[in-house]
Amino acid sequence: MMMDDDTELVVRSSDQKMDVASTENPAVPQADPPSSDDSGDSDSDSEDDAESIQQIETLESELSSNPYNYDAYVQYIKLLRKTANLEKLRQAREAMSAIFPLSPSLWLEWARDEASLASSENVSEIVKLYERGLSDYQSVSLWCDYLNFMLESDPLVHGYTSDGISKMRSLFERAIPAAGFHVTEGSNIWEGYKAFEEGFLATIDEADVEEKNKQIQRIRSIFHRHLSVPLKNLSSTLSTYKAWELEQGIDLDIGSDDLNKVSPQVAAANKKAQQMYSERAHLEEHISNKDLSDTEKFQEFMNYIKFEKTSGDPTRVQAIYERAVAEYPVSSDLWIDYTVYLDKTLKVGKAITHAYSRATRSCPWTEDLWARYLLALERGSAPEKEIYAVFEKSLQCTFSSFEEYLDLYLTRVDGLRRRMLSAKISETLDYSLIRETFQQASDYLMPHMQNPDSLLHLHAYWANLELSIGKDLAGARGVWDSFLKKSGGMLAAWYAYIDMEVHLGHVKEARSLYRRCYTRKFDGTGSEDICKGWLRFEREHGDLEDFDIAFQKVMPRLEELQLIRLQQESTPVKPPAGLKEHNSQKSTREKRKAGQNVEDESLAKRQKTKGRKVNEVDVGQSATVPNIKSENGKAADSNKEESEDAKPLKPKIYTDECTAFLSNLSVKVQEEDIRKFFSDVGGVDSIRILHHKDTGKPRGLAYVDFVNDEHLAAAIAKNRKMFFGKKISIARSNPKKGKKEFTRRGNDGSGNSKDPSQIPEKAKGETVGEKQGDEVQLKGKNTFAVPRSVKQLGYTNPKPSADEPTKSNDEFRNMLP
């Protein structure tokens, strides 16, 4: 007979029934045959069955396309139980268990369903189910159900044979550290243990006094252990113990809570347990408070864990961790915290590797757990077959970045290297395992990773092991040659390859590498650096002839590079298309120099002039150009004075050449979140999150500038990815797309647009300051900055009368000198 989750475990003796309320077994229900009086109910049941079958088919389709849908599995199993489809029910449970660790309630349902259908010969199969369930989570209710099943179904146990007694005692001793320290429910395990031993005591012959006294002492020992554990209702347990001792002929003053007649050791232990329970009572109330949110309850569990760590009892710490992971099975932070604690306290053992196995099944997307799992297996001297199986399984998971896959590959290589060099390992490992791992990592990561430094580290490590362990110089060179075929523009890779040859004393091979790369184009000053590096190499390792040859090759290349650099520095950078250049951005010294070139300027006229600021062309940020200055270097504005070397304030220009436009963003997204989202892509230059002008709240839009098109393309590939719970939209920014060609309206105020070809070139490029030039007044001959209106050809003052005929083009040409 099975029990409900909240039923206390009470073990029967050989001549008494279990003191539990009879409960109906929640096995797969069987439909009762319809009677003639309830035909309406029969029709309703048929409709329900048809609806359930349709829902089952829908869920089967969903699980076929997405087998990692946990909620769909739960609903699917629930419907299969309702329709009593036993075969599909078993298959669904096995499939879900292969992917996820099942909750204690799911294991209870499964074991009870199978137990209701199993015969006495199939007890071992049900036992396996319970053991599988307990390997996922240490649940008090699951342990109680397991122990009761053994008492009910195993003839060796309920017959109190020697093997049966040994089997049950072993189970109870396993259950105590796993569930017996549960502050509010652990007493169920202890009470069941005592009840089982009392049942065995009743079977002992009264004539066998020695065996009977031995069993009484065993029960007394269980009472003493129980009284020393901080559990709920310890006062009731003490009263029960005194009553039991009275049955044995020992009066411990059952009517009081006094411990004077109890042995000093038991009294001291019980007093300490009562105190420990008092210290934990408020923590138990907090984690059992149903009004708390998940976040608040999780924090209460962490507070409880912290408290137990300060107490210094590893068993109690592990017990509260087990309760926490059962409550929050998919919290990767909790699993990491738990496993780190086990690594620190236990260091090695099956408990650690088992915890990692459960953690990686609960949170398979957490690379850190997989890497730690591999290290735990190595510490425990696990066989290569087991370690390789875990490694292969980890690579089938989906992680947030390729850097995490790289870390797994490197962790695997690290372990192989250590075990190959260790004398403690009896297992013989071949170096080909390392080479295959490196090759697999290179083939998988090279097309995807944007971080060249990580790839360089991977191949440098590989080449080093080819030399140190593989003893294969050709293999090491092959690693570098293969890497340089794909990353020949990486200067650090060439240096690493050259350094390897130099350290090996292979001067000729190192010189050959310099000859291969000195004409290549590298970023920044890399091209000059490699040329100078070759000369330095020949100075340190070559003879005079080698140095002369290198000098003859390198110097023309250096001169060419210097010429290119000078040309780049002298060529002004063209502003982006559509951006107007304003002549008022000249530096202060240029303006002063231009003013000094006026020979006729008198000292009396070198006075401070008044002017006004000229607005800069709008480029998305408001900015102003410093006031025009006269020759004495003082600002034209009498209310402000600037230093002689003050530079114009230049607005930041966004060209949208390598910019991604992001939409459908969560309003909670910050700049750092976007930068982290593109961490696997790399190359992020700047980020601009758009806000409403009136409210200042985010609009859910952003621009992200990248350093080049390659990084931009990689970023666009992440389009429609989930980000802060929303599918983010990423596209190349193209502000010109969809815009009409800019045209200038007529001066007559009619709103009719003029043909751009009819607008004078000067008018097309004039700035706001130039259009308002007639409002700027400068005194003296220092009028180089005075804007002048551009008059059209043929303009005369005064204006011709309306009767005067318009001149033809030929007449205008004849007017020219």
Secondary structure, 3 states (H helix, E strand, C coil): CCCCCCCCCCCCCCCCCCCCCCCCCCCCCCCCCCCCCCHHHHHHHHHHHHHHHHHHHHHHHHHHHCCCCHHHHHHHHHHHHHCCCHHHHHHHHHHHHHHCCCCHHHHHHHHHHHHHHCCHHHHHHHHHHHHHHHHHCCCHHHHHHHHHHHHHHCHHHHCCCHHHHHHHHHHHHHHHHHHCCCCCCCHHHHHHHHHHHHHHHHHCCCCCHHHHHHHHHHHHHHHHHHHCCCCCCHHHHHHHHHHHHHHCCCCCCCCCCCCCCCCHHHHHHHHHHHHHHHHHHHHHHHHCCCCCCHHHHHHHHHHHHHHHHHHCCHHHHHHHHHHHHHHCCCCHHHHHHHHHHHHHHCCCCHHHHHHHHHHHHHCCCCHHHHHHHHHHHHHCCCCHHHHHHHHHHHHCCCCCCHHHHHHHHHHHHHHHHHHHHCCCCCCCCCCHHHHHHHHHHHHHHCCCCCCHHHHHHHHHHHHHHHHHCCCCHHHHHHHHHHHHHHCCCCHHHHHHHHHHHHHCCCHHHHHHHHHHHCCCCCCCCHHHHHHHHHHHHHHHHCCHHHHHHHHHHHHHHHHHHHHHHHHHHHCCCCCCCCCCCCHHHCCHHHHHHHHHCCCCCCHHHCCCCCCCCCECCCCCCCCECCCCECCCCCECCCCCCCCCCCCCCCCCCCCCCCEEEEECCCCCCCHHHHHHHCCCCCCEEEEEEEECCCCCCEEEEEEEEECCHHHHHHHHCCCCCEECCEECEEEECCCCCCCCCCCCECCCCCCCECCHHHCCHHHHHCCHHHHCHHHCCCCCCCCCCCCCCCCCCCCCCCCCCCCCCCCCHHHHHHHCC
